[in-house]
Amino acid sequence: MRARLLLKDGTAIEGCGFGVSDIRIGEVVFSTGMTGYTEALTDPSFAGQILIWTHPMVGCYGVPKKEHEYCGIPLNYESDRIQVEGFIVSELPPPNHYLSIGDLDTWLKRQGVPGMFRVDTRYLVKKIREYGVMMGVLAVFNENEEIPWHELERKLERSESYDNLNFSYLVSPKSVIIHEPMGSVVATVSVLDCGIKYGIVRWLLRQGFRVIRHPCWADSKTLIDSGDGILLSNGPGNPAVLVEQIKTVREVVESGKPVLGICLGMQLISLALGSNVYKLRYGHRGPNKGVVDVLTKRSYITTQNHGYAVNEESLEDTGLIAWFKNIDDGSLEGVIHRELPVMAVQFHPEGGPGPHDTTWIFDRFKMVVKNGGNR
């Protein structure tokens, strides 16, 4: 199959297609991982985006089985389906792994997602690093077909900007979902689910929490009454468009219940308390991002997937102080409240995929919940 990619700035790329024949529009971003593509592709935070993988060979270990589970949640996947609008790689070798049940091409076909390979991904990544993420349209079609560039240009011109769309309603569960831990229940955590990753749920269950996932439109009373602690999940899109969620989070924080925010959750906490966020030029996406704990001066390698960051200067008068900073660009990667039992990180402490250097954050959250909010 053939494939064409047209970026908002007019950059036009041709390559080979895999997955399903289709035309998709999304924000074009890149991830710096070597492995973990099944986790990344199923991460709800990538909804609405066309993902470029920087490692040159993708698909070597195929698609893993879903038989390996923890409390009914499959490993190696972060949701029940592929979330990206499209997938772009340099080379697509055949898989060779004893746990593989198929290849990327077949998996994307079944999931209805187009892909593109035999592309100079280094060129694309350098362009995004220099000029920033931008909207793009990906077309995958049969050899005997023709989709002219002007048609793709017209579709792109008529498309809505990624920053203006509310993706959380698309990836949030439509009703309450309850997960029970394997052993005795230590406490109950209610989740404002804006697109939570399976990996976060697994780590909460490992702590002995009963996990109650509420749709992203749940009100504050529901969240407060149903949990001993509250987790504000990761999710896709611009946090500024989640006006109702920001109001809900403000009421949750003011309740005095222990709160942990992850990724989008940190941005919602910050906005709810009066700070502001800004868009990063090309985001932080990958399992190899360094952060430093500014309180202890210890450094960690983390998994990240975010295109927005909290403005540290805007924390004044919010009660929040800096907790973690990004080693590469100095942007804020974590906040903690001076008085309330509220903590939040921009990275993913569960890994999924990636290092488990910061899973101790779940331990700290558990301790605060068990102590009734006393740190």
Secondary structure, 3 states (H helix, E strand, C coil): CEEEEEECCCCEEEEEEEECCEEEEEEEEEECCCCCHHHHHCCHHHCCEEEEECCCECCCCCCECCCCEECCEECCCCCCCCCCCEEECCECCCCCCCCECCCHHHHHHHHCCEEEECCCHHHHHHHHHHHCCEEEEEEEECCCCCCCHHHHHHHHHHCCCHHHCCCHHHHCCCCCEEECCCCCCCEEEEEEECCCCHHHHHHHHHCCEEEEEEECCCCHHHHHHHCCEEEECCCCCCHHHCHHHHHHHHHHHHCCCCEEEECHHHHHHHHHCCCCEEEEEEEEEEEEEEEEECCCCCEEEEEEEEEEEECHHHHCCCCEEEEEEECCCCCEEEEEECCCCEEEECCECCCCCCCCCCCHHHHHHHHHHHCCCCC
